């Protein structure tokens, strides 16, 4: 083995954790706000179903 072996940077791991989630704020026509924290891998169908169930509670 050589002394010039590279090691993985811990800086890359920190940046990845910040980008795993998207924060959304949905404002309805009646000025009601619903906040979501969604993973990057979450399907939009699941987000729409959550919004529909939460918005029916507010109505």
C-alpha positions, -999 to +999 in steps of 0.1 A: +000+000+000+011+035-006+010+065+017-009+086-008-041+065-004-072+087-005-099+084+022-136+093+017-144+129+027-167+134+056-177+167+041-197+149+014-218+131+039-228+163+056-240+179+024-261+148+015-280+149+048-291+185+041-305+175+007-325+145+017-356+165+025-377+191+007-397+215+028-430+225+012-456+251+023-490+248+006-513+278+009-549+271+001-574+295-014-588+302+020-553+312+032-548+280+052-512+268+053-501+232+054-464+224+058-447+192+045-412+178+050-408+153+022-379+129+013-365+132-021-376+096-029-412+101-019-437+097-047-459+127-055-490+104-053-483+099-016-479+137-011-512+144-029-530+119-008-516+134+024-526+169+013-561+157+004-566+141+038-552+171+057-572+196+037-604+178+043-598+182+081-595+219+077-626+223+056 
